[in-house]
């Protein structure tokens, strides 16, 4: 299924916001883990929160890389008259 060109930028923006929200939820869980009394529960919550943050930030980085590639792909190269030669 091909995404229409005019839907691509808003979709990437929405995906970026969702991935950052996912990372923020992971940070909330990480902070809440420090309030746990049981060491086993703390370790489980700490590592799961770290994994959630990792996934959220990796998805955000992927969205940003796709947007930068798309932006540079549509930037026209300089014309011959604009290039300065020494």
ChimeraX commands (.cxc) that place a marker at each C-alpha (Angstrom):
marker #1 position 0.00,0.00,0.00 radius 0.5
marker #1 position 1.44,3.32,-1.09 radius 0.5
marker #1 position 1.05,6.35,1.18 radius 0.5
marker #1 position -0.07,9.51,-0.59 radius 0.5
marker #1 position 2.73,12.12,-0.66 radius 0.5
marker #1 position 0.66,14.73,1.19 radius 0.5
marker #1 position -0.01,12.28,4.04 radius 0.5
marker #1 position 3.62,11.32,4.54 radius 0.5
marker #1 position 4.84,14.33,6.56 radius 0.5
marker #1 position 1.88,14.44,8.98 radius 0.5
marker #1 position 2.14,10.67,9.45 radius 0.5
marker #1 position 5.83,10.93,10.33 radius 0.5
marker #1 position 5.03,13.74,12.77 radius 0.5
marker #1 position 2.33,11.66,14.45 radius 0.5
marker #1 position 4.63,8.63,14.64 radius 0.5
marker #1 position 7.35,10.81,16.17 radius 0.5
marker #1 position 4.97,12.09,18.83 radius 0.5
marker #1 position 3.74,8.57,19.61 radius 0.5
marker #1 position 7.29,7.26,19.95 radius 0.5
marker #1 position 8.26,10.14,22.25 radius 0.5
marker #1 position 5.12,9.51,24.32 radius 0.5
marker #1 position 6.17,5.87,24.57 radius 0.5
marker #1 position 9.59,6.95,25.83 radius 0.5
marker #1 position 7.97,9.32,28.36 radius 0.5
marker #1 position 5.84,6.46,29.71 radius 0.5
marker #1 position 9.04,4.45,30.12 radius 0.5
marker #1 position 10.61,7.33,32.05 radius 0.5
marker #1 position 7.57,7.51,34.31 radius 0.5
marker #1 position 7.86,3.77,35.02 radius 0.5
marker #1 position 11.59,4.19,35.66 radius 0.5
marker #1 position 11.00,6.92,38.24 radius 0.5
marker #1 position 8.18,4.90,39.83 radius 0.5
marker #1 position 10.49,1.86,40.08 radius 0.5
marker #1 position 12.65,3.67,42.63 radius 0.5
marker #1 position 9.68,3.76,45.01 radius 0.5
marker #1 position 9.34,-0.02,45.11 radius 0.5
marker #1 position 10.36,-1.82,48.29 radius 0.5
marker #1 position 10.96,-5.33,46.88 radius 0.5
marker #1 position 14.38,-5.63,45.15 radius 0.5
marker #1 position 13.09,-8.16,42.60 radius 0.5
marker #1 position 10.22,-5.88,41.62 radius 0.5
marker #1 position 12.62,-2.97,41.36 radius 0.5
marker #1 position 14.95,-4.86,39.03 radius 0.5
marker #1 position 12.07,-6.03,36.82 radius 0.5
marker #1 position 10.55,-2.54,36.63 radius 0.5
marker #1 position 13.95,-0.90,36.04 radius 0.5
marker #1 position 14.91,-3.14,33.13 radius 0.5
marker #1 position 11.45,-3.10,31.57 radius 0.5
marker #1 position 11.35,0.71,31.77 radius 0.5
marker #1 position 14.81,0.91,30.21 radius 0.5
marker #1 position 13.65,-1.36,27.39 radius 0.5
marker #1 position 10.52,0.75,26.80 radius 0.5
marker #1 position 12.64,3.92,26.66 radius 0.5
marker #1 position 15.04,2.25,24.24 radius 0.5
marker #1 position 12.22,1.21,21.91 radius 0.5
marker #1 position 10.62,4.67,22.02 radius 0.5
marker #1 position 13.85,6.50,21.27 radius 0.5
marker #1 position 14.83,4.05,18.51 radius 0.5
marker #1 position 11.47,4.59,16.81 radius 0.5
marker #1 position 11.88,8.36,17.16 radius 0.5
marker #1 position 15.38,8.21,15.67 radius 0.5
marker #1 position 14.06,6.17,12.74 radius 0.5
marker #1 position 11.33,8.74,12.07 radius 0.5
marker #1 position 13.81,11.61,12.21 radius 0.5
marker #1 position 16.26,9.83,9.88 radius 0.5
marker #1 position 13.45,9.14,7.37 radius 0.5
marker #1 position 12.34,12.78,7.49 radius 0.5
marker #1 position 15.90,14.08,6.98 radius 0.5
marker #1 position 16.45,11.71,4.05 radius 0.5
marker #1 position 13.17,12.75,2.44 radius 0.5
marker #1 position 13.98,16.44,2.93 radius 0.5
marker #1 position 17.43,16.10,1.33 radius 0.5
marker #1 position 16.02,13.96,-1.48 radius 0.5
marker #1 position 13.69,16.77,-2.59 radius 0.5
marker #1 position 16.22,19.59,-2.26 radius 0.5
marker #1 position 17.31,20.52,-5.80 radius 0.5
marker #1 position 21.05,20.50,-6.50 radius 0.5
marker #1 position 22.67,23.88,-7.21 radius 0.5
marker #1 position 22.68,24.98,-10.85 radius 0.5
marker #1 position 25.88,25.49,-12.79 radius 0.5
marker #1 position 25.71,29.28,-12.40 radius 0.5
marker #1 position 25.55,29.08,-8.60 radius 0.5
marker #1 position 28.71,26.99,-8.17 radius 0.5
marker #1 position 31.77,29.09,-7.46 radius 0.5
marker #1 position 35.01,27.94,-9.02 radius 0.5
marker #1 position 38.36,29.10,-7.62 radius 0.5
marker link #1:1,2 radius 0.2
marker link #1:2,3 radius 0.2
marker link #1:3,4 radius 0.2
marker link #1:4,5 radius 0.2
marker link #1:5,6 radius 0.2
marker link #1:6,7 radius 0.2
marker link #1:7,8 radius 0.2
marker link #1:8,9 radius 0.2
marker link #1:9,10 radius 0.2
marker link #1:10,11 radius 0.2
marker link #1:11,12 radius 0.2
marker link #1:12,13 radius 0.2
marker link #1:13,14 radius 0.2
marker link #1:14,15 radius 0.2
marker link #1:15,16 radius 0.2
marker link #1:16,17 radius 0.2
marker link #1:17,18 radius 0.2
marker link #1:18,19 radius 0.2
marker link #1:19,20 radius 0.2
marker link #1:20,21 radius 0.2
marker link #1:21,22 radius 0.2
marker link #1:22,23 radius 0.2
marker link #1:23,24 radius 0.2
marker link #1:24,25 radius 0.2
marker link #1:25,26 radius 0.2
marker link #1:26,27 radius 0.2
marker link #1:27,28 radius 0.2
marker link #1:28,29 radius 0.2
marker link #1:29,30 radius 0.2
marker link #1:30,31 radius 0.2
marker link #1:31,32 radius 0.2
marker link #1:32,33 radius 0.2
marker link #1:33,34 radius 0.2
marker link #1:34,35 radius 0.2
marker link #1:35,36 radius 0.2
marker link #1:36,37 radius 0.2
marker link #1:37,38 radius 0.2
marker link #1:38,39 radius 0.2
marker link #1:39,40 radius 0.2
marker link #1:40,41 radius 0.2
marker link #1:41,42 radius 0.2
marker link #1:42,43 radius 0.2
marker link #1:43,44 radius 0.2
marker link #1:44,45 radius 0.2
marker link #1:45,46 radius 0.2
marker link #1:46,47 radius 0.2
marker link #1:47,48 radius 0.2
marker link #1:48,49 radius 0.2
marker link #1:49,50 radius 0.2
marker link #1:50,51 radius 0.2
marker link #1:51,52 radius 0.2
marker link #1:52,53 radius 0.2
marker link #1:53,54 radius 0.2
marker link #1:54,55 radius 0.2
marker link #1:55,56 radius 0.2
marker link #1:56,57 radius 0.2
marker link #1:57,58 radius 0.2
marker link #1:58,59 radius 0.2
marker link #1:59,60 radius 0.2
marker link #1:60,61 radius 0.2
marker link #1:61,62 radius 0.2
marker link #1:62,63 radius 0.2
marker link #1:63,64 radius 0.2
marker link #1:64,65 radius 0.2
marker link #1:65,66 radius 0.2
marker link #1:66,67 radius 0.2
marker link #1:67,68 radius 0.2
marker link #1:68,69 radius 0.2
marker link #1:69,70 radius 0.2
marker link #1:70,71 radius 0.2
marker link #1:71,72 radius 0.2
marker link #1:72,73 radius 0.2
marker link #1:73,74 radius 0.2
marker link #1:74,75 radius 0.2
marker link #1:75,76 radius 0.2
marker link #1:76,77 radius 0.2
marker link #1:77,78 radius 0.2
marker link #1:78,79 radius 0.2
marker link #1:79,80 radius 0.2
marker link #1:80,81 radius 0.2
marker link #1:81,82 radius 0.2
marker link #1:82,83 radius 0.2
marker link #1:83,84 radius 0.2
marker link #1:84,85 radius 0.2
marker link #1:85,86 radius 0.2
view
